[in-house]
Amino acid sequence: MKKISLLIALAAVLGLSACKGAKPDARARGVVKAEFGKLADGRSVELYTLTNAKGMRLKISNYGGTVVAIEAADRKGAVADVVLGFDDLDSYVKSSPYFGALIGRTGNRIAGGKFKLDGKTFTLAKNDGSGPNNLHGGVKGFDKVLWEAQVVDNPGGPALLLKYLSKDGEEGFPGNLSVEALHVWTDDNTLKIEFKATTDKPTVVNLTHHSYFNLAGAGQGDILGHELMIPADRYNPVDKNLIPTGELRPVKGGPFDFSTGTMIGSRIQDKDPQLHLAKGGYDHNWILTKKAGDTTLVARVKEPVSGRVLEVMSSEPGVQFYSGNFLDGTLKGKAGAVYGLRTGFCLEPQHFPDSPNHPKFPSIVLRPGQSYRHTLSYHFFAE
């Protein structure tokens, strides 16, 4: 018996995963690494499980910096995984619409797959099904590369540092870009991500995170009853290819007004041309009412039945809200769940879409000697 007790104590110290069915408070705080699968070229992919002091778990893969699972408790203490995703690596490689991914070099769309920088035109892949655009960094953006992963000590909670060197010319972008993304799973159930990047040539950078959330639990119906608040008084209208027109349109009084908590589905069927362009929903950037560089609240979402709440903080000037309009039931996710229309939503803090082609938008140009930084966080609690 003494020997068994010593083994259990050692497992707790090392942060080994609790057995299936264990209550959250029985799980040891720490990080556990396991193999998630192999890529076609034979490289091994890892899955890291971060467990905080409350026993809640966050799972991240070094393939695409992908957040595979986030646990959050409801008002009664029942725990659910609140992000859409898959049970296996192959599905992420073959079928993922950016589920949980780290996005770069440039999040969102670049019109025509082209931009000019210092008088030179750079040509990118046109990999967007919505039009002839570059989307989320290209055919093999940061969501599809294998990141170097390192477990690090952090006083705030279990932490994983991801690193990647994007070489000059990769996906058409100039400059060797060195990127770091520190993920901290805090003891108050916050996923905090700190992005840093440097370059040896002038380039463009716009990094973000792309989880699809459902606060009722992944696979538990649509998200239309979630109540959303975005502290913004303007947004970017888009053209037929979902590229910003350049107008900064007021949200007041229309279906894009989430300045106070409003059900996502309350106006999603309105006959607004902008909703029609985004395939019957939202896929737009909101312009936040904040000072440049300040890390502040950019969105708050509540699922009224469970009481789960998500608060998003960021230092970026905009946030893309996407209501899962392109999910169509063809993807089977965790435990065989079918992800149908509007069964997940995304909140992607970032600079404005197509910024390199809009001189009046906040710049995403990064030059040698400068350091790109973006801090964002997703805080989960119940009320």
C-alpha atoms as a printed R data frame, in Angstrom:
    type eleno elety resid chain resno       x      y       z
1   ATOM     1    CA   MET     A     1   0.000  0.000   0.000
2   ATOM     2    CA   LYS     A     2   2.831  2.390   0.811
3   ATOM     3    CA   LYS     A     3   4.358  1.749  -2.596
4   ATOM     4    CA   ILE     A     4   1.055  2.507  -4.359
5   ATOM     5    CA   SER     A     5   0.638  5.705  -2.348
6   ATOM     6    CA   LEU     A     6   4.138  6.815  -3.306
7   ATOM     7    CA   LEU     A     7   3.398  6.197  -6.987
8   ATOM     8    CA   ILE     A     8   0.210  8.263  -6.805
9   ATOM     9    CA   ALA     A     9   2.085 11.102  -5.109
10  ATOM    10    CA   LEU     A    10   4.829 10.963  -7.733
11  ATOM    11    CA   ALA     A    11   2.237 11.131 -10.526
12  ATOM    12    CA   ALA     A    12   0.748 14.241  -8.963
13  ATOM    13    CA   VAL     A    13   4.144 15.915  -8.708
14  ATOM    14    CA   LEU     A    14   4.963 15.151 -12.339
15  ATOM    15    CA   GLY     A    15   1.584 16.432 -13.510
16  ATOM    16    CA   LEU     A    16   0.471 13.124 -15.029
17  ATOM    17    CA   SER     A    17  -3.060 13.055 -16.395
18  ATOM    18    CA   ALA     A    18  -5.860 11.884 -14.159
19  ATOM    19    CA   CYS     A    19  -7.784  8.776 -15.111
20  ATOM    20    CA   LYS     A    20 -10.892  9.049 -17.248
21  ATOM    21    CA   GLY     A    21 -13.920 10.187 -15.292
22  ATOM    22    CA   ALA     A    22 -11.957 11.881 -12.517
23  ATOM    23    CA   LYS     A    23 -13.441 15.037 -11.068
24  ATOM    24    CA   PRO     A    24 -11.674 18.272 -12.068
25  ATOM    25    CA   ASP     A    25 -10.294 18.897  -8.569
26  ATOM    26    CA   ALA     A    26  -8.574 15.486  -8.642
27  ATOM    27    CA   ARG     A    27  -6.405 16.432 -11.616
28  ATOM    28    CA   ALA     A    28  -2.834 17.477 -10.984
29  ATOM    29    CA   ARG     A    29  -1.809 20.997 -11.995
30  ATOM    30    CA   GLY     A    30   0.809 20.942 -14.744
31  ATOM    31    CA   VAL     A    31   1.524 19.941 -18.345
32  ATOM    32    CA   VAL     A    32   1.410 16.484 -19.921
33  ATOM    33    CA   LYS     A    33   2.809 15.738 -23.393
34  ATOM    34    CA   ALA     A    34   1.535 12.903 -25.581
35  ATOM    35    CA   GLU     A    35   1.867 11.924 -29.238
36  ATOM    36    CA   PHE     A    36  -1.063 13.173 -31.349
37  ATOM    37    CA   GLY     A    37  -0.056 11.480 -34.592
38  ATOM    38    CA   LYS     A    38   2.361 11.784 -37.497
39  ATOM    39    CA   LEU     A    39   2.414 13.979 -40.575
40  ATOM    40    CA   ALA     A    40   2.794 12.560 -44.078
41  ATOM    41    CA   ASP     A    41   6.543 13.237 -43.971
42  ATOM    42    CA   GLY     A    42   6.888 11.173 -40.784
43  ATOM    43    CA   ARG     A    43   7.296 14.012 -38.317
44  ATOM    44    CA   SER     A    44   5.678 13.404 -34.958
45  ATOM    45    CA   VAL     A    45   3.006 15.813 -33.702
46  ATOM    46    CA   GLU     A    46   2.459 16.359 -29.995
47  ATOM    47    CA   LEU     A    47  -0.600 17.169 -27.901
48  ATOM    48    CA   TYR     A    48  -0.044 19.102 -24.676
49  ATOM    49    CA   THR     A    49  -2.610 18.997 -21.875
50  ATOM    50    CA   LEU     A    50  -2.396 21.970 -19.522
51  ATOM    51    CA   THR     A    51  -4.266 21.551 -16.224
52  ATOM    52    CA   ASN     A    52  -4.755 24.541 -13.932
53  ATOM    53    CA   ALA     A    53  -5.276 24.713 -10.158
54  ATOM    54    CA   LYS     A    54  -9.043 24.263 -10.610
55  ATOM    55    CA   GLY     A    55  -8.531 21.028 -12.506
56  ATOM    56    CA   MET     A    56  -9.695 22.516 -15.814
57  ATOM    57    CA   ARG     A    57  -7.845 21.396 -18.911
58  ATOM    58    CA   LEU     A    58  -6.638 23.088 -22.083
59  ATOM    59    CA   LYS     A    59  -5.259 20.949 -24.899
60  ATOM    60    CA   ILE     A    60  -2.884 22.375 -27.520
61  ATOM    61    CA   SER     A    61  -1.114 20.710 -30.428
62  ATOM    62    CA   ASN     A    62   2.127 21.972 -31.915
63  ATOM    63    CA   TYR     A    63   0.549 21.334 -35.335
64  ATOM    64    CA   GLY     A    64  -0.754 24.774 -36.244
65  ATOM    65    CA   GLY     A    65  -0.636 25.891 -32.616
66  ATOM    66    CA   THR     A    66  -4.095 24.333 -32.498
67  ATOM    67    CA   VAL     A    67  -6.247 24.531 -29.375
68  ATOM    68    CA   VAL     A    68  -7.976 21.151 -29.411
69  ATOM    69    CA   ALA     A    69 -10.042 21.483 -26.219
70  ATOM    70    CA   ILE     A    70 -10.957 24.005 -23.517
71  ATOM    71    CA   GLU     A    71 -12.890 22.979 -20.420
72  ATOM    72    CA   ALA     A    72 -15.268 25.380 -18.692
73  ATOM    73    CA   ALA     A    73 -17.778 24.846 -15.873
74  ATOM    74    CA   ASP     A    74 -21.394 26.002 -15.918
75  ATOM    75    CA   ARG     A    75 -23.190 27.660 -12.993
76  ATOM    76    CA   LYS     A    76 -23.798 24.243 -11.416
77  ATOM    77    CA   GLY     A    77 -20.190 23.143 -11.801
78  ATOM    78    CA   ALA     A    78 -20.770 20.803 -14.749
79  ATOM    79    CA   VAL     A    79 -17.759 20.816 -17.080
80  ATOM    80    CA   ALA     A    80 -17.920 20.877 -20.886
81  ATOM    81    CA   ASP     A    81 -15.454 21.257 -23.729
82  ATOM    82    CA   VAL     A    82 -16.441 24.571 -25.363
83  ATOM    83    CA   VAL     A    83 -14.424 24.554 -28.608
84  ATOM    84    CA   LEU     A    84 -15.197 22.717 -31.836
85  ATOM    85    CA   GLY     A    85 -12.572 20.339 -33.158
86  ATOM    86    CA   PHE     A    86 -11.596 16.752 -33.909
87  ATOM    87    CA   ASP     A    87 -10.398 13.702 -32.002
88  ATOM    88    CA   ASP     A    88  -7.480 12.966 -34.325
89  ATOM    89    CA   LEU     A    89  -4.650 14.739 -36.119
90  ATOM    90    CA   ASP     A    90  -5.619 13.507 -39.608
91  ATOM    91    CA   SER     A    91  -8.935 15.376 -39.462
92  ATOM    92    CA   TYR     A    92  -7.156 18.630 -38.604
93  ATOM    93    CA   VAL     A    93  -4.755 18.114 -41.509
94  ATOM    94    CA   LYS     A    94  -7.423 17.204 -44.079
95  ATOM    95    CA   SER     A    95 -10.645 18.924 -43.058
96  ATOM    96    CA   SER     A    96 -10.235 21.695 -40.526
97  ATOM    97    CA   PRO     A    97 -11.775 25.132 -41.244
98  ATOM    98    CA   TYR     A    98  -9.092 26.636 -38.950
99  ATOM    99    CA   PHE     A    99 -10.569 25.008 -35.815
100 ATOM   100    CA   GLY     A   100  -8.547 26.351 -32.861
101 ATOM   101    CA   ALA     A   101  -5.661 27.438 -35.078
102 ATOM   102    CA   LEU     A   102  -2.934 30.031 -34.690
103 ATOM   103    CA   ILE     A   103  -3.302 32.307 -37.724
104 ATOM   104    CA   GLY     A   104  -0.513 34.061 -39.661
105 ATOM   105    CA   ARG     A   105   1.357 35.662 -41.233
106 ATOM   106    CA   THR     A   106  -1.747 37.685 -41.864
107 ATOM   107    CA   GLY     A   107  -5.114 36.860 -40.389
108 ATOM   108    CA   ASN     A   108  -8.195 37.459 -42.513
109 ATOM   109    CA   ARG     A   109  -8.295 38.368 -46.221
110 ATOM   110    CA   ILE     A   110  -5.988 40.203 -48.625
111 ATOM   111    CA   ALA     A   111  -7.783 41.226 -51.819
112 ATOM   112    CA   GLY     A   112  -6.617 39.616 -55.033
113 ATOM   113    CA   GLY     A   113  -3.776 37.893 -53.210
114 ATOM   114    CA   LYS     A   114  -1.589 40.976 -53.738
115 ATOM   115    CA   PHE     A   115  -0.228 43.933 -51.805
116 ATOM   116    CA   LYS     A   116   2.415 46.613 -52.258
117 ATOM   117    CA   LEU     A   117   5.134 47.436 -49.763
118 ATOM   118    CA   ASP     A   118   7.764 50.117 -50.355
119 ATOM   119    CA   GLY     A   119   6.829 50.220 -54.043
120 ATOM   120    CA   LYS     A   120   7.156 46.488 -54.657
121 ATOM   121    CA   THR     A   121   4.202 44.186 -55.375
122 ATOM   122    CA   PHE     A   122   4.041 40.863 -53.563
123 ATOM   123    CA   THR     A   123   1.882 38.043 -54.926
124 ATOM   124    CA   LEU     A   124   0.232 35.569 -52.589
125 ATOM   125    CA   ALA     A   125  -1.914 32.462 -52.988
126 ATOM   126    CA   LYS     A   126  -5.626 32.898 -53.706
127 ATOM   127    CA   ASN     A   127  -6.910 30.288 -51.285
128 ATOM   128    CA   ASP     A   128 -10.232 31.808 -50.190
129 ATOM   129    CA   GLY     A   129 -13.448 30.064 -51.224
130 ATOM   130    CA   SER     A   130 -15.316 33.359 -50.825
131 ATOM   131    CA   GLY     A   131 -13.399 35.079 -53.612
132 ATOM   132    CA   PRO     A   132  -9.994 35.603 -55.254
133 ATOM   133    CA   ASN     A   133  -8.298 36.485 -51.968
134 ATOM   134    CA   ASN     A   134  -5.461 35.358 -49.777
135 ATOM   135    CA   LEU     A   135  -6.972 33.961 -46.562
136 ATOM   136    CA   HIS     A   136  -5.263 33.480 -43.198
137 ATOM   137    CA   GLY     A   137  -1.723 33.435 -44.571
138 ATOM   138    CA   GLY     A   138  -2.138 31.204 -47.596
139 ATOM   139    CA   VAL     A   139  -2.219 27.543 -48.584
140 ATOM   140    CA   LYS     A   140   0.183 26.625 -45.794
141 ATOM   141    CA   GLY     A   141  -0.268 29.368 -43.249
142 ATOM   142    CA   PHE     A   142   0.825 29.175 -39.635
143 ATOM   143    CA   ASP     A   143  -2.193 26.947 -38.960
144 ATOM   144    CA   LYS     A   144  -0.581 24.137 -40.988
145 ATOM   145    CA   VAL     A   145   3.047 24.238 -39.868
146 ATOM   146    CA   LEU     A   146   4.732 22.298 -37.086
147 ATOM   147    CA   TRP     A   147   5.765 24.638 -34.276
148 ATOM   148    CA   GLU     A   148   8.660 24.117 -31.893
149 ATOM   149    CA   ALA     A   149   7.077 23.629 -28.463
150 ATOM   150    CA   GLN     A   150   8.581 24.201 -25.027
151 ATOM   151    CA   VAL     A   151   6.954 23.828 -21.621
152 ATOM   152    CA   VAL     A   152   7.925 26.880 -19.562
153 ATOM   153    CA   ASP     A   153   7.615 27.982 -15.963
154 ATOM   154    CA   ASN     A   154   5.007 30.703 -15.516
155 ATOM   155    CA   PRO     A   155   3.628 32.006 -12.204
156 ATOM   156    CA   GLY     A   156   0.188 32.561 -13.732
157 ATOM   157    CA   GLY     A   157  -0.438 28.921 -14.652
158 ATOM   158    CA   PRO     A   158   0.758 26.064 -16.865
159 ATOM   159    CA   ALA     A   159   2.372 27.461 -20.011
160 ATOM   160    CA   LEU     A   160   3.533 26.382 -23.453
161 ATOM   161    CA   LEU     A   161   5.801 28.452 -25.693
162 ATOM   162    CA   LEU     A   162   5.487 27.901 -29.443
163 ATOM   163    CA   LYS     A   163   8.178 29.120 -31.854
164 ATOM   164    CA   TYR     A   164   8.374 29.229 -35.636
165 ATOM   165    CA   LEU     A   165  10.691 30.756 -38.229
166 ATOM   166    CA   SER     A   166   8.771 31.732 -41.355
167 ATOM   167    CA   LYS     A   167  11.433 31.988 -44.045
168 ATOM   168    CA   ASP     A   168  11.782 34.805 -46.559
169 ATOM   169    CA   GLY     A   169   9.392 34.162 -49.438
170 ATOM   170    CA   GLU     A   170   7.236 31.629 -47.596
171 ATOM   171    CA   GLU     A   171   3.699 31.877 -49.043
172 ATOM   172    CA   GLY     A   172   4.938 34.943 -50.946
173 ATOM   173    CA   PHE     A   173   5.660 37.121 -47.900
174 ATOM   174    CA   PRO     A   174   8.990 38.960 -47.619
175 ATOM   175    CA   GLY     A   175  11.469 38.610 -44.783
176 ATOM   176    CA   ASN     A   176  12.557 35.941 -42.337
177 ATOM   177    CA   LEU     A   177   9.915 36.297 -39.612
178 ATOM   178    CA   SER     A   178  10.697 34.891 -36.176
179 ATOM   179    CA   VAL     A   179   7.484 34.252 -34.232
180 ATOM   180    CA   GLU     A   180   6.737 33.312 -30.632
181 ATOM   181    CA   ALA     A   181   3.329 32.531 -29.150
182 ATOM   182    CA   LEU     A   182   3.264 32.000 -25.384
183 ATOM   183    CA   HIS     A   183   0.092 30.210 -24.237
184 ATOM   184    CA   VAL     A   184  -0.725 30.417 -20.523
185 ATOM   185    CA   TRP     A   185  -3.683 28.549 -19.002
186 ATOM   186    CA   THR     A   186  -4.231 30.550 -15.834
187 ATOM   187    CA   ASP     A   187  -5.693 29.338 -12.567
188 ATOM   188    CA   ASP     A   188  -8.771 31.539 -13.133
189 ATOM   189    CA   ASN     A   189  -9.583 29.719 -16.419
190 ATOM   190    CA   THR     A   190  -8.085 32.229 -18.849
191 ATOM   191    CA   LEU     A   191  -6.243 31.294 -22.022
192 ATOM   192    CA   LYS     A   192  -3.721 34.090 -22.399
193 ATOM   193    CA   ILE     A   193  -1.703 34.311 -25.614
194 ATOM   194    CA   GLU     A   194   1.272 36.626 -26.042
195 ATOM   195    CA   PHE     A   195   2.459 36.970 -29.637
196 ATOM   196    CA   LYS     A   196   5.881 38.376 -30.540
197 ATOM   197    CA   ALA     A   197   7.558 38.660 -33.932
198 ATOM   198    CA   THR     A   198  10.654 40.207 -35.519
199 ATOM   199    CA   THR     A   199  11.817 40.397 -39.138
200 ATOM   200    CA   ASP     A   200  14.968 41.020 -41.156
201 ATOM   201    CA   LYS     A   201  13.079 42.700 -44.043
202 ATOM   202    CA   PRO     A   202  10.015 44.936 -44.189
203 ATOM   203    CA   THR     A   203   6.937 42.684 -44.133
204 ATOM   204    CA   VAL     A   204   3.324 42.517 -42.950
205 ATOM   205    CA   VAL     A   205   2.108 40.722 -39.820
206 ATOM   206    CA   ASN     A   206  -1.356 40.215 -38.333
207 ATOM   207    CA   LEU     A   207  -1.506 37.272 -35.913
208 ATOM   208    CA   THR     A   208  -4.619 35.961 -34.183
209 ATOM   209    CA   HIS     A   209  -6.378 32.902 -32.781
210 ATOM   210    CA   HIS     A   210  -9.267 31.060 -34.464
211 ATOM   211    CA   SER     A   211 -11.192 28.845 -32.054
212 ATOM   212    CA   TYR     A   212 -14.838 28.132 -32.787
213 ATOM   213    CA   PHE     A   213 -16.699 28.463 -29.471
214 ATOM   214    CA   ASN     A   214 -19.991 27.048 -28.271
215 ATOM   215    CA   LEU     A   215 -20.514 27.807 -24.582
216 ATOM   216    CA   ALA     A   216 -23.265 25.194 -24.321
217 ATOM   217    CA   GLY     A   217 -20.572 22.663 -25.239
218 ATOM   218    CA   ALA     A   218 -19.059 21.621 -28.560
219 ATOM   219    CA   GLY     A   219 -21.675 19.816 -30.630
220 ATOM   220    CA   GLN     A   220 -24.573 20.993 -28.437
221 ATOM   221    CA   GLY     A   221 -26.679 22.811 -31.003
222 ATOM   222    CA   ASP     A   222 -26.370 26.253 -32.559
223 ATOM   223    CA   ILE     A   223 -25.064 29.469 -31.003
224 ATOM   224    CA   LEU     A   224 -27.987 31.741 -31.897
225 ATOM   225    CA   GLY     A   225 -29.141 32.031 -28.274
226 ATOM   226    CA   HIS     A   226 -25.752 33.255 -27.044
227 ATOM   227    CA   GLU     A   227 -25.755 36.896 -25.946
228 ATOM   228    CA   LEU     A   228 -22.927 38.935 -27.501
229 ATOM   229    CA   MET     A   229 -21.521 42.343 -26.608
230 ATOM   230    CA   ILE     A   230 -18.839 44.098 -28.686
231 ATOM   231    CA   PRO     A   231 -17.778 47.609 -27.524
232 ATOM   232    CA   ALA     A   232 -17.668 49.109 -31.007
233 ATOM   233    CA   ASP     A   233 -19.593 51.890 -32.722
234 ATOM   234    CA   ARG     A   234 -18.436 51.113 -36.284
235 ATOM   235    CA   TYR     A   235 -17.637 48.119 -38.464
236 ATOM   236    CA   ASN     A   236 -16.128 47.376 -41.889
237 ATOM   237    CA   PRO     A   237 -18.754 46.707 -44.588
238 ATOM   238    CA   VAL     A   238 -17.542 44.266 -47.242
239 ATOM   239    CA   ASP     A   239 -17.990 43.664 -50.961
240 ATOM   240    CA   LYS     A   240 -19.118 40.452 -52.644
241 ATOM   241    CA   ASN     A   241 -15.682 38.887 -51.977
242 ATOM   242    CA   LEU     A   242 -15.855 39.802 -48.265
243 ATOM   243    CA   ILE     A   243 -13.186 42.485 -48.696
244 ATOM   244    CA   PRO     A   244 -13.698 45.768 -46.799
245 ATOM   245    CA   THR     A   245 -14.977 48.579 -48.987
246 ATOM   246    CA   GLY     A   246 -13.002 51.121 -46.947
247 ATOM   247    CA   GLU     A   247 -16.105 52.586 -45.305
248 ATOM   248    CA   LEU     A   248 -16.290 52.709 -41.517
249 ATOM   249    CA   ARG     A   249 -20.025 52.308 -41.036
250 ATOM   250    CA   PRO     A   250 -21.874 53.103 -37.766
251 ATOM   251    CA   VAL     A   251 -23.507 50.079 -36.107
252 ATOM   252    CA   LYS     A   252 -26.194 51.991 -34.224
253 ATOM   253    CA   GLY     A   253 -29.705 50.732 -34.743
254 ATOM   254    CA   GLY     A   254 -28.887 47.942 -37.185
255 ATOM   255    CA   PRO     A   255 -28.125 44.218 -37.008
256 ATOM   256    CA   PHE     A   256 -24.422 44.969 -36.413
257 ATOM   257    CA   ASP     A   257 -25.103 46.822 -33.152
258 ATOM   258    CA   PHE     A   258 -23.845 44.632 -30.306
259 ATOM   259    CA   SER     A   259 -22.887 47.569 -28.086
260 ATOM   260    CA   THR     A   260 -25.137 46.007 -25.426
261 ATOM   261    CA   GLY     A   261 -25.676 42.296 -24.875
262 ATOM   262    CA   THR     A   262 -27.813 40.982 -27.743
263 ATOM   263    CA   MET     A   263 -28.691 37.459 -28.864
264 ATOM   264    CA   ILE     A   264 -26.619 36.487 -31.892
265 ATOM   265    CA   GLY     A   265 -29.706 35.142 -33.635
266 ATOM   266    CA   SER     A   266 -32.026 38.044 -32.897
267 ATOM   267    CA   ARG     A   267 -31.300 39.891 -36.158
268 ATOM   268    CA   ILE     A   268 -29.294 37.404 -38.183
269 ATOM   269    CA   GLN     A   269 -32.242 36.912 -40.566
270 ATOM   270    CA   ASP     A   270 -32.655 40.651 -41.225
271 ATOM   271    CA   LYS     A   271 -32.728 41.703 -44.883
272 ATOM   272    CA   ASP     A   272 -29.450 43.548 -44.599
273 ATOM   273    CA   PRO     A   273 -27.237 43.192 -47.715
274 ATOM   274    CA   GLN     A   274 -24.159 42.783 -45.526
275 ATOM   275    CA   LEU     A   275 -25.630 39.704 -43.847
276 ATOM   276    CA   HIS     A   276 -26.475 38.256 -47.244
277 ATOM   277    CA   LEU     A   277 -22.909 38.771 -48.521
278 ATOM   278    CA   ALA     A   278 -21.535 36.780 -45.574
279 ATOM   279    CA   LYS     A   279 -23.730 33.793 -46.494
280 ATOM   280    CA   GLY     A   280 -26.548 34.678 -44.151
281 ATOM   281    CA   GLY     A   281 -24.723 35.848 -41.057
282 ATOM   282    CA   TYR     A   282 -21.763 37.717 -39.645
283 ATOM   283    CA   ASP     A   283 -18.187 37.587 -40.935
284 ATOM   284    CA   HIS     A   284 -17.074 41.174 -40.367
285 ATOM   285    CA   ASN     A   285 -14.565 43.266 -38.485
286 ATOM   286    CA   TRP     A   286 -15.757 45.559 -35.687
287 ATOM   287    CA   ILE     A   287 -13.717 48.716 -35.016
288 ATOM   288    CA   LEU     A   288 -13.155 48.877 -31.286
289 ATOM   289    CA   THR     A   289 -13.625 52.013 -29.203
290 ATOM   290    CA   LYS     A   290 -10.245 51.932 -27.489
291 ATOM   291    CA   LYS     A   291  -6.850 53.572 -27.555
292 ATOM   292    CA   ALA     A   292  -4.285 51.986 -29.860
293 ATOM   293    CA   GLY     A   293  -2.255 49.328 -28.067
294 ATOM   294    CA   ASP     A   294  -4.373 49.222 -24.908
295 ATOM   295    CA   THR     A   295  -5.336 45.713 -23.812
296 ATOM   296    CA   THR     A   296  -9.047 46.001 -23.066
297 ATOM   297    CA   LEU     A   297 -12.300 44.068 -23.297
298 ATOM   298    CA   VAL     A   298 -13.194 43.508 -26.960
299 ATOM   299    CA   ALA     A   299 -16.141 41.110 -26.590
300 ATOM   300    CA   ARG     A   300 -18.317 39.397 -23.987
301 ATOM   301    CA   VAL     A   301 -20.513 36.358 -24.670
302 ATOM   302    CA   LYS     A   302 -22.974 34.610 -22.352
303 ATOM   303    CA   GLU     A   303 -24.850 31.360 -22.889
304 ATOM   304    CA   PRO     A   304 -27.954 31.917 -20.726
305 ATOM   305    CA   VAL     A   305 -28.944 28.277 -20.101
306 ATOM   306    CA   SER     A   306 -25.571 27.132 -18.730
307 ATOM   307    CA   GLY     A   307 -24.519 30.537 -17.416
308 ATOM   308    CA   ARG     A   308 -21.106 30.170 -19.047
309 ATOM   309    CA   VAL     A   309 -19.467 33.473 -19.961
310 ATOM   310    CA   LEU     A   310 -16.525 34.253 -22.245
311 ATOM   311    CA   GLU     A   311 -14.714 37.585 -22.039
312 ATOM   312    CA   VAL     A   312 -12.143 38.417 -24.721
313 ATOM   313    CA   MET     A   313  -9.336 40.927 -24.152
314 ATOM   314    CA   SER     A   314  -6.898 42.207 -26.791
315 ATOM   315    CA   SER     A   315  -4.434 44.943 -27.665
316 ATOM   316    CA   GLU     A   316  -5.538 45.036 -31.340
317 ATOM   317    CA   PRO     A   317  -7.797 47.709 -32.926
318 ATOM   318    CA   GLY     A   318 -10.427 45.322 -34.314
319 ATOM   319    CA   VAL     A   319 -12.197 42.020 -33.743
320 ATOM   320    CA   GLN     A   320 -13.604 39.743 -36.438
321 ATOM   321    CA   PHE     A   321 -16.873 38.121 -35.405
322 ATOM   322    CA   TYR     A   322 -17.864 35.075 -37.453
323 ATOM   323    CA   SER     A   323 -21.126 33.241 -36.781
324 ATOM   324    CA   GLY     A   324 -20.262 29.892 -38.377
325 ATOM   325    CA   ASN     A   325 -22.163 30.558 -41.610
326 ATOM   326    CA   PHE     A   326 -20.045 28.178 -43.687
327 ATOM   327    CA   LEU     A   327 -20.472 25.177 -41.379
328 ATOM   328    CA   ASP     A   328 -22.881 22.889 -43.233
329 ATOM   329    CA   GLY     A   329 -23.014 19.557 -41.425
330 ATOM   330    CA   THR     A   330 -20.373 17.821 -43.536
331 ATOM   331    CA   LEU     A   331 -17.790 17.851 -40.729
332 ATOM   332    CA   LYS     A   332 -17.933 15.271 -37.953
333 ATOM   333    CA   GLY     A   333 -16.049 16.389 -34.893
334 ATOM   334    CA   LYS     A   334 -15.283 15.130 -31.418
335 ATOM   335    CA   ALA     A   335 -17.180 11.997 -30.415
336 ATOM   336    CA   GLY     A   336 -18.900 12.022 -33.816
337 ATOM   337    CA   ALA     A   337 -20.676 15.353 -33.296
338 ATOM   338    CA   VAL     A   338 -21.974 16.897 -36.522
339 ATOM   339    CA   TYR     A   339 -21.080 20.573 -36.907
340 ATOM   340    CA   GLY     A   340 -23.995 22.142 -38.709
341 ATOM   341    CA   LEU     A   341 -24.842 25.715 -39.603
342 ATOM   342    CA   ARG     A   342 -23.965 28.240 -36.863
343 ATOM   343    CA   THR     A   343 -22.896 25.647 -34.298
344 ATOM   344    CA   GLY     A   344 -19.821 27.677 -33.392
345 ATOM   345    CA   PHE     A   345 -18.705 31.312 -33.385
346 ATOM   346    CA   CYS     A   346 -15.278 32.924 -33.686
347 ATOM   347    CA   LEU     A   347 -13.952 36.095 -32.078
348 ATOM   348    CA   GLU     A   348 -10.605 36.920 -33.688
349 ATOM   349    CA   PRO     A   349  -8.901 40.068 -32.324
350 ATOM   350    CA   GLN     A   350  -6.719 41.521 -35.074
351 ATOM   351    CA   HIS     A   351  -5.965 44.422 -37.372
352 ATOM   352    CA   PHE     A   352  -8.509 45.166 -40.073
353 ATOM   353    CA   PRO     A   353  -8.910 42.810 -43.072
354 ATOM   354    CA   ASP     A   354  -6.955 43.742 -46.219
355 ATOM   355    CA   SER     A   355  -4.992 46.362 -44.280
356 ATOM   356    CA   PRO     A   356  -1.997 46.373 -46.693
357 ATOM   357    CA   ASN     A   357  -4.316 47.638 -49.450
358 ATOM   358    CA   HIS     A   358  -6.014 50.342 -47.340
359 ATOM   359    CA   PRO     A   359  -3.568 53.124 -46.406
360 ATOM   360    CA   LYS     A   360  -6.122 54.678 -44.022
361 ATOM   361    CA   PHE     A   361  -6.421 51.481 -41.964
362 ATOM   362    CA   PRO     A   362  -4.022 50.909 -39.026
363 ATOM   363    CA   SER     A   363  -0.782 49.598 -40.502
364 ATOM   364    CA   ILE     A   364   0.388 46.001 -40.146
365 ATOM   365    CA   VAL     A   365   3.842 46.708 -41.596
366 ATOM   366    CA   LEU     A   366   6.741 45.403 -39.507
367 ATOM   367    CA   ARG     A   367  10.301 46.567 -40.183
368 ATOM   368    CA   PRO     A   368  13.733 45.371 -39.053
369 ATOM   369    CA   GLY     A   369  14.496 46.622 -35.570
370 ATOM   370    CA   GLN     A   370  10.814 46.711 -34.626
371 ATOM   371    CA   SER     A   371   8.962 44.120 -32.543
372 ATOM   372    CA   TYR     A   372   5.411 43.009 -33.229
373 ATOM   373    CA   ARG     A   373   3.392 42.295 -30.096
374 ATOM   374    CA   HIS     A   374  -0.202 41.224 -29.588
375 ATOM   375    CA   THR     A   375  -1.672 40.165 -26.249
376 ATOM   376    CA   LEU     A   376  -5.073 38.507 -26.188
377 ATOM   377    CA   SER     A   377  -6.983 36.389 -23.721
378 ATOM   378    CA   TYR     A   378 -10.133 34.300 -23.447
379 ATOM   379    CA   HIS     A   379 -11.529 34.211 -19.901
380 ATOM   380    CA   PHE     A   380 -14.181 31.623 -18.950
381 ATOM   381    CA   PHE     A   381 -16.485 31.722 -15.923
382 ATOM   382    CA   ALA     A   382 -20.123 31.215 -15.018
383 ATOM   383    CA   GLU     A   383 -22.808 33.421 -13.536
